[in-house]
């Protein structure tokens, strides 16, 4: 059960602090990544809800202790979210 029907695809490079691109479709993102032979991760993110809250709502993550730990929420990622790894433009 997903919390949102709207999604975007976000490309980030290893160690990058900011996304390299945000796209409406996986196909559009993949074409851009392949064209520029980029290395990084392409992840499908919901719109209008944080990745942390989305994972909790879908039962992919259960907070332990302080569920409002800012460091966890600020840097949260979840392997259960649809994602693809690219190296030199190849998945």
N, CA, C and O atoms as CSV, one atom per row, in Angstrom:
chain,resi,resn,atom,element,x,y,z
A,1,UNK,N,N,0.854,-1.180,0.000
A,1,UNK,CA,C,0.000,0.000,0.000
A,1,UNK,C,C,0.897,1.239,0.000
A,1,UNK,O,O,1.710,1.425,0.906
A,2,UNK,N,N,0.746,2.067,-1.003
A,2,UNK,CA,C,1.564,3.261,-1.100
A,2,UNK,C,C,0.776,4.471,-0.632
A,2,UNK,O,O,-0.441,4.539,-0.809
A,3,UNK,N,N,1.479,5.425,-0.035
A,3,UNK,CA,C,0.840,6.582,0.575
A,3,UNK,C,C,0.543,7.688,-0.424
A,3,UNK,O,O,-0.220,8.605,-0.122
A,4,UNK,N,N,1.129,7.615,-1.598
A,4,UNK,CA,C,0.988,8.683,-2.569
A,4,UNK,C,C,0.862,8.081,-3.953
A,4,UNK,O,O,1.411,7.011,-4.216
A,5,UNK,N,N,0.155,8.747,-4.829
A,5,UNK,CA,C,0.077,8.294,-6.211
A,5,UNK,C,C,1.030,9.075,-7.103
A,5,UNK,O,O,1.253,8.691,-8.251
A,6,UNK,N,N,1.594,10.157,-6.596
A,6,UNK,CA,C,2.519,10.979,-7.364
A,6,UNK,C,C,3.945,10.667,-6.935
A,6,UNK,O,O,4.261,10.642,-5.746
A,7,UNK,N,N,4.802,10.427,-7.929
A,7,UNK,CA,C,6.195,10.107,-7.668
A,7,UNK,C,C,7.098,10.872,-8.614
A,7,UNK,O,O,6.679,11.294,-9.692
A,8,UNK,N,N,8.337,11.045,-8.200
A,8,UNK,CA,C,9.389,11.565,-9.064
A,8,UNK,C,C,10.574,10.613,-8.952
A,8,UNK,O,O,10.681,9.844,-7.996
A,9,UNK,N,N,11.457,10.676,-9.936
A,9,UNK,CA,C,12.677,9.884,-9.952
A,9,UNK,C,C,13.833,10.823,-9.686
A,9,UNK,O,O,14.003,11.822,-10.385
A,10,UNK,N,N,14.636,10.502,-8.667
A,10,UNK,CA,C,15.730,11.369,-8.229
A,10,UNK,C,C,17.057,10.648,-8.454
A,10,UNK,O,O,17.255,9.524,-7.993
A,11,UNK,N,N,17.972,11.322,-9.179
A,11,UNK,CA,C,19.302,10.770,-9.406
A,11,UNK,C,C,20.295,11.443,-8.480
A,11,UNK,O,O,20.367,12.670,-8.418
A,12,UNK,N,N,21.066,10.631,-7.756
A,12,UNK,CA,C,22.121,11.155,-6.887
A,12,UNK,C,C,23.417,10.400,-7.170
A,12,UNK,O,O,23.412,9.200,-7.444
A,13,UNK,N,N,24.519,11.129,-7.097
A,13,UNK,CA,C,25.821,10.507,-7.301
A,13,UNK,C,C,26.362,10.023,-5.961
A,13,UNK,O,O,25.929,10.502,-4.913
A,14,UNK,N,N,27.297,9.086,-5.983
A,14,UNK,CA,C,27.876,8.619,-4.720
A,14,UNK,C,C,28.513,9.789,-3.964
A,14,UNK,O,O,29.336,10.518,-4.518
A,15,UNK,N,N,28.136,9.957,-2.727
A,15,UNK,CA,C,28.702,11.027,-1.914
A,15,UNK,C,C,28.159,12.407,-2.221
A,15,UNK,O,O,28.597,13.391,-1.626
A,16,UNK,N,N,27.213,12.493,-3.141
A,16,UNK,CA,C,26.657,13.797,-3.495
A,16,UNK,C,C,25.740,14.338,-2.410
A,16,UNK,O,O,24.993,13.585,-1.785
A,17,UNK,N,N,25.799,15.636,-2.193
A,17,UNK,CA,C,24.923,16.264,-1.204
A,17,UNK,C,C,23.584,16.678,-1.790
A,17,UNK,O,O,22.615,16.864,-1.055
A,18,UNK,N,N,23.522,16.824,-3.115
A,18,UNK,CA,C,22.308,17.282,-3.768
A,18,UNK,C,C,22.015,16.398,-4.974
A,18,UNK,O,O,22.935,15.823,-5.556
A,19,UNK,N,N,20.737,16.281,-5.357
A,19,UNK,CA,C,20.400,15.481,-6.535
A,19,UNK,C,C,21.007,16.085,-7.801
A,19,UNK,O,O,21.111,17.303,-7.945
A,20,UNK,N,N,21.397,15.208,-8.699
A,20,UNK,CA,C,21.876,15.651,-10.003
A,20,UNK,C,C,20.725,15.930,-10.950
A,20,UNK,O,O,20.881,16.675,-11.918
A,21,UNK,N,N,19.570,15.338,-10.678
A,21,UNK,CA,C,18.393,15.550,-11.518
A,21,UNK,C,C,17.165,14.929,-10.900
A,21,UNK,O,O,17.241,13.949,-10.159
A,22,UNK,N,N,16.020,15.526,-11.225
A,22,UNK,CA,C,14.722,15.022,-10.762
A,22,UNK,C,C,13.826,14.927,-11.987
A,22,UNK,O,O,13.694,15.889,-12.744
A,23,UNK,N,N,13.212,13.769,-12.179
A,23,UNK,CA,C,12.496,13.491,-13.422
A,23,UNK,C,C,11.092,12.964,-13.153
A,23,UNK,O,O,10.812,12.409,-12.090
A,24,UNK,N,N,10.214,13.151,-14.140
A,24,UNK,CA,C,8.839,12.665,-14.049
A,24,UNK,C,C,8.729,11.169,-14.310
A,24,UNK,O,O,7.804,10.521,-13.820
A,25,UNK,N,N,9.667,10.614,-15.077
A,25,UNK,CA,C,9.568,9.197,-15.408
A,25,UNK,C,C,10.934,8.524,-15.329
A,25,UNK,O,O,11.977,9.164,-15.463
A,26,UNK,N,N,10.893,7.225,-15.109
A,26,UNK,CA,C,12.128,6.441,-15.073
A,26,UNK,C,C,12.815,6.463,-16.432
A,26,UNK,O,O,14.041,6.535,-16.516
A,27,UNK,N,N,12.024,6.401,-17.487
A,27,UNK,CA,C,12.568,6.387,-18.844
A,27,UNK,C,C,13.332,7.674,-19.146
A,27,UNK,O,O,14.428,7.640,-19.706
A,28,UNK,N,N,12.749,8.793,-18.774
A,28,UNK,CA,C,13.390,10.095,-18.984
A,28,UNK,C,C,14.711,10.170,-18.209
A,28,UNK,O,O,15.723,10.627,-18.739
A,29,UNK,N,N,14.690,9.724,-16.967
A,29,UNK,CA,C,15.894,9.749,-16.130
A,29,UNK,C,C,16.964,8.819,-16.687
A,29,UNK,O,O,18.130,9.200,-16.786
A,30,UNK,N,N,16.575,7.613,-17.047
A,30,UNK,CA,C,17.530,6.639,-17.569
A,30,UNK,C,C,18.180,7.134,-18.849
A,30,UNK,O,O,19.383,6.960,-19.040
A,31,UNK,N,N,17.405,7.744,-19.721
A,31,UNK,CA,C,17.966,8.285,-20.969
A,31,UNK,C,C,19.025,9.342,-20.672
A,31,UNK,O,O,20.071,9.368,-21.320
A,32,UNK,N,N,18.769,10.202,-19.710
A,32,UNK,CA,C,19.720,11.255,-19.336
A,32,UNK,C,C,20.984,10.650,-18.731
A,32,UNK,O,O,22.096,11.058,-19.066
A,33,UNK,N,N,20.810,9.678,-17.843
A,33,UNK,CA,C,21.949,9.013,-17.199
A,33,UNK,C,C,22.813,8.311,-18.244
A,33,UNK,O,O,24.038,8.431,-18.218
A,34,UNK,N,N,22.185,7.583,-19.157
A,34,UNK,CA,C,22.911,6.864,-20.197
A,34,UNK,C,C,23.633,7.827,-21.139
A,34,UNK,O,O,24.786,7.596,-21.506
A,35,UNK,N,N,22.962,8.892,-21.524
A,35,UNK,CA,C,23.541,9.878,-22.447
A,35,UNK,C,C,24.840,10.460,-21.892
A,35,UNK,O,O,25.793,10.688,-22.637
A,36,UNK,N,N,24.872,10.695,-20.591
A,36,UNK,CA,C,26.029,11.345,-19.969
A,36,UNK,C,C,26.940,10.358,-19.226
A,36,UNK,O,O,27.855,10.763,-18.509
A,37,UNK,N,N,26.676,9.066,-19.409
A,37,UNK,CA,C,27.444,7.975,-18.775
A,37,UNK,C,C,27.736,8.254,-17.293
A,37,UNK,O,O,28.888,8.259,-16.859
A,38,UNK,N,N,26.668,8.481,-16.539
A,38,UNK,CA,C,26.774,8.862,-15.130
A,38,UNK,C,C,26.786,7.655,-14.202
A,38,UNK,O,O,26.318,6.572,-14.552
A,39,UNK,N,N,27.332,7.871,-13.017
A,39,UNK,CA,C,27.366,6.858,-11.967
A,39,UNK,C,C,26.582,7.382,-10.763
A,39,UNK,O,O,26.798,8.505,-10.308
A,40,UNK,N,N,25.674,6.555,-10.258
A,40,UNK,CA,C,24.885,6.945,-9.101
A,40,UNK,C,C,23.656,6.077,-8.956
A,40,UNK,O,O,23.572,4.991,-9.529
A,41,UNK,N,N,22.708,6.567,-8.184
A,41,UNK,CA,C,21.480,5.825,-7.891
A,41,UNK,C,C,20.262,6.624,-8.332
A,41,UNK,O,O,20.165,7.827,-8.091
A,42,UNK,N,N,19.344,5.933,-8.978
A,42,UNK,CA,C,18.068,6.519,-9.385
A,42,UNK,C,C,16.996,5.914,-8.491
A,42,UNK,O,O,16.805,4.698,-8.472
A,43,UNK,N,N,16.293,6.779,-7.743
A,43,UNK,CA,C,15.318,6.305,-6.757
A,43,UNK,C,C,13.967,6.954,-6.996
A,43,UNK,O,O,13.882,8.142,-7.307
A,44,UNK,N,N,12.917,6.169,-6.848
A,44,UNK,CA,C,11.540,6.643,-6.987
A,44,UNK,C,C,11.072,7.166,-5.634
A,44,UNK,O,O,10.972,6.413,-4.665
A,45,UNK,N,N,10.783,8.481,-5.580
A,45,UNK,CA,C,10.344,9.117,-4.334
A,45,UNK,C,C,8.898,9.582,-4.444
A,45,UNK,O,O,8.477,10.058,-5.498
A,46,UNK,N,N,8.138,9.447,-3.364
A,46,UNK,CA,C,6.775,9.969,-3.354
A,46,UNK,C,C,6.780,11.489,-3.220
A,46,UNK,O,O,7.695,12.069,-2.636
A,47,UNK,N,N,5.761,12.117,-3.762
A,47,UNK,CA,C,5.599,13.571,-3.657
A,47,UNK,C,C,4.629,13.865,-2.516
A,47,UNK,O,O,3.578,13.233,-2.403
A,48,UNK,N,N,4.990,14.824,-1.679
A,48,UNK,CA,C,4.082,15.259,-0.617
A,48,UNK,C,C,4.227,14.514,0.690
A,48,UNK,O,O,3.442,14.724,1.615
A,49,UNK,N,N,5.221,13.647,0.779
A,49,UNK,CA,C,5.482,12.915,2.019
A,49,UNK,C,C,6.977,12.609,2.067
A,49,UNK,O,O,7.588,12.338,1.034
A,50,UNK,N,N,7.561,12.650,3.248
A,50,UNK,CA,C,8.985,12.361,3.365
A,50,UNK,C,C,9.257,10.880,3.121
A,50,UNK,O,O,8.369,10.043,3.283
A,51,UNK,N,N,10.484,10.565,2.733
A,51,UNK,CA,C,10.873,9.167,2.553
A,51,UNK,C,C,10.729,8.408,3.867
A,51,UNK,O,O,10.307,7.252,3.877
A,52,UNK,N,N,11.079,9.058,4.974
A,52,UNK,CA,C,10.958,8.456,6.299
A,52,UNK,C,C,9.500,8.089,6.594
A,52,UNK,O,O,9.203,6.945,6.937
A,53,UNK,N,N,8.594,9.058,6.460
A,53,UNK,CA,C,7.177,8.808,6.752
A,53,UNK,C,C,6.572,7.799,5.786
A,53,UNK,O,O,5.725,6.993,6.172
A,54,UNK,N,N,7.005,7.843,4.529
A,54,UNK,CA,C,6.523,6.910,3.516
A,54,UNK,C,C,6.906,5.476,3.889
A,54,UNK,O,O,6.085,4.564,3.790
A,55,UNK,N,N,8.158,5.283,4.318
A,55,UNK,CA,C,8.625,3.950,4.708
A,55,UNK,C,C,7.897,3.445,5.946
A,55,UNK,O,O,7.526,2.273,6.015
A,56,UNK,N,N,7.691,4.326,6.924
A,56,UNK,CA,C,6.952,3.941,8.136
A,56,UNK,C,C,5.518,3.557,7.771
A,56,UNK,O,O,5.013,2.526,8.216
A,57,UNK,N,N,4.878,4.378,6.972
A,57,UNK,CA,C,3.479,4.134,6.589
A,57,UNK,C,C,3.322,2.811,5.838
A,57,UNK,O,O,2.300,2.137,5.971
A,58,UNK,N,N,4.334,2.439,5.048
A,58,UNK,CA,C,4.267,1.205,4.267
A,58,UNK,C,C,4.804,-0.009,5.021
A,58,UNK,O,O,4.846,-1.112,4.477
A,59,UNK,N,N,5.215,0.196,6.277
A,59,UNK,CA,C,5.703,-0.914,7.077
A,59,UNK,C,C,7.111,-1.370,6.731
A,59,UNK,O,O,7.505,-2.476,7.101
A,60,UNK,N,N,7.876,-0.545,6.033
A,60,UNK,CA,C,9.247,-0.884,5.652
A,60,UNK,C,C,10.246,-0.496,6.728
A,60,UNK,O,O,11.382,-0.969,6.719
A,61,UNK,N,N,9.840,0.353,7.645
A,61,UNK,CA,C,10.743,0.817,8.706
A,61,UNK,C,C,9.928,1.076,9.957
A,61,UNK,O,O,8.850,1.667,9.900
A,62,UNK,N,N,10.452,0.630,11.086
A,62,UNK,CA,C,9.812,0.876,12.376
A,62,UNK,C,C,10.785,1.659,13.249
A,62,UNK,O,O,11.822,1.132,13.650
A,63,UNK,N,N,10.458,2.906,13.544
A,63,UNK,CA,C,11.350,3.712,14.390
A,63,UNK,C,C,11.521,3.073,15.760
A,63,UNK,O,O,10.580,2.529,16.338
A,64,UNK,N,N,12.737,3.154,16.258
A,64,UNK,CA,C,13.036,2.658,17.601
A,64,UNK,C,C,13.476,3.845,18.435
A,64,UNK,O,O,14.230,4.692,17.956
A,65,UNK,N,N,13.023,3.919,19.657
A,65,UNK,CA,C,13.406,5.034,20.513
A,65,UNK,C,C,12.742,6.322,20.060
A,65,UNK,O,O,11.528,6.369,19.859
A,66,UNK,N,N,13.543,7.364,19.901
A,66,UNK,CA,C,13.023,8.677,19.511
A,66,UNK,C,C,12.694,8.695,18.018
A,66,UNK,O,O,13.595,8.814,17.188
A,67,UNK,N,N,11.433,8.579,17.678
A,67,UNK,CA,C,11.022,8.521,16.269
A,67,UNK,C,C,11.187,9.859,15.558
A,67,UNK,O,O,10.998,9.941,14.344
A,68,UNK,N,N,11.533,10.893,16.290
A,68,UNK,CA,C,11.725,12.198,15.674
A,68,UNK,C,C,13.195,12.605,15.677
A,68,UNK,O,O,13.515,13.794,15.703
A,69,UNK,N,N,14.085,11.616,15.649
A,69,UNK,CA,C,15.514,11.880,15.587
A,69,UNK,C,C,15.813,12.587,14.265
A,69,UNK,O,O,15.670,11.995,13.196
A,70,UNK,N,N,16.220,13.833,14.339
A,70,UNK,CA,C,16.421,14.641,13.141
A,70,UNK,C,C,17.472,14.067,12.210
A,70,UNK,O,O,17.297,14.111,10.992
A,71,UNK,N,N,18.555,13.534,12.745
A,71,UNK,CA,C,19.610,12.972,11.887
A,71,UNK,C,C,19.077,11.814,11.054
A,71,UNK,O,O,19.422,11.688,9.879
A,72,UNK,N,N,18.249,10.975,11.641
A,72,UNK,CA,C,17.664,9.866,10.886
A,72,UNK,C,C,16.744,10.410,9.801
A,72,UNK,O,O,16.834,9.988,8.647
A,73,UNK,N,N,15.878,11.322,10.147
A,73,UNK,CA,C,14.907,11.853,9.192
A,73,UNK,C,C,15.589,12.654,8.077
A,73,UNK,O,O,15.155,12.598,6.927
A,74,UNK,N,N,16.643,13.391,8.402
A,74,UNK,CA,C,17.321,14.241,7.415
A,74,UNK,C,C,18.068,13.434,6.358
A,74,UNK,O,O,18.216,13.885,5.222
A,75,UNK,N,N,18.533,12.257,6.724
A,75,UNK,CA,C,19.356,11.469,5.804
A,75,UNK,C,C,18.739,10.119,5.465
A,75,UNK,O,O,19.425,9.240,4.944
A,76,UNK,N,N,17.468,9.944,5.750
A,76,UNK,CA,C,16.821,8.641,5.627
A,76,UNK,C,C,16.785,8.151,4.180
A,76,UNK,O,O,16.472,8.899,3.254
A,77,UNK,N,N,17.115,6.879,4.020
A,77,UNK,CA,C,16.903,6.186,2.755
A,77,UNK,C,C,16.418,4.788,3.086
A,77,UNK,O,O,16.651,4.284,4.185
A,78,UNK,N,N,15.756,4.175,2.150
A,78,UNK,CA,C,15.135,2.881,2.410
A,78,UNK,C,C,15.349,1.959,1.211
A,78,UNK,O,O,14.960,2.293,0.092
A,79,UNK,N,N,15.957,0.816,1.441
A,79,UNK,CA,C,16.220,-0.132,0.361
A,79,UNK,C,C,14.930,-0.671,-0.257
A,79,UNK,O,O,14.960,-1.193,-1.372
A,80,UNK,N,N,13.808,-0.557,0.436
A,80,UNK,CA,C,12.537,-1.045,-0.098
A,80,UNK,C,C,11.941,-0.117,-1.147
A,80,UNK,O,O,11.039,-0.510,-1.887
A,81,UNK,N,N,12.446,1.118,-1.214
A,81,UNK,CA,C,11.970,2.036,-2.252
A,81,UNK,C,C,12.584,1.603,-3.585
A,81,UNK,O,O,13.744,1.194,-3.641
A,82,UNK,N,N,11.802,1.698,-4.645
A,82,UNK,CA,C,12.297,1.279,-5.953
A,82,UNK,C,C,13.504,2.131,-6.343
A,82,UNK,O,O,13.437,3.360,-6.325
A,83,UNK,N,N,14.603,1.473,-6.692
A,83,UNK,CA,C,15.821,2.195,-7.039
A,83,UNK,C,C,16.695,1.342,-7.962
A,83,UNK,O,O,16.577,0.118,-8.003
A,84,UNK,N,N,17.571,2.024,-8.699
A,84,UNK,CA,C,18.468,1.374,-9.648
A,84,UNK,C,C,19.850,1.995,-9.523
A,84,UNK,O,O,19.986,3.206,-9.356
A,85,UNK,N,N,20.869,1.155,-9.606
A,85,UNK,CA,C,22.248,1.616,-9.531
A,85,UNK,C,C,22.824,1.692,-10.944
A,85,UNK,O,O,22.610,0.798,-11.764
A,86,UNK,N,N,23.555,2.767,-11.216
A,86,UNK,CA,C,24.193,2.961,-12.512
A,86,UNK,C,C,25.688,3.156,-12.324
A,86,UNK,O,O,26.133,3.786,-11.365
A,87,UNK,N,N,26.443,2.611,-13.245
A,87,UNK,CA,C,27.879,2.870,-13.285
A,87,UNK,C,C,28.246,3.193,-14.723
A,87,UNK,O,O,28.038,2.385,-15.627
A,88,UNK,N,N,28.785,4.364,-14.919
A,88,UNK,CA,C,29.147,4.848,-16.260
A,88,UNK,C,C,27.964,4.723,-17.227
A,88,UNK,O,O,28.134,4.343,-18.386
A,89,UNK,N,N,26.770,5.047,-16.737
A,89,UNK,CA,C,25.576,5.062,-17.565
A,89,UNK,C,C,24.878,3.730,-17.750
A,89,UNK,O,O,23.862,3.657,-18.441
A,90,UNK,N,N,25.401,2.680,-17.147
A,90,UNK,CA,C,24.811,1.337,-17.314
A,90,UNK,C,C,24.241,0.856,-15.997
A,90,UNK,O,O,24.874,0.972,-14.948
A,91,UNK,N,N,23.029,0.312,-16.067
A,91,UNK,CA,C,22.351,-0.199,-14.865
A,91,UNK,C,C,22.719,-1.653,-14.650
A,91,UNK,O,O,22.254,-2.272,-13.693
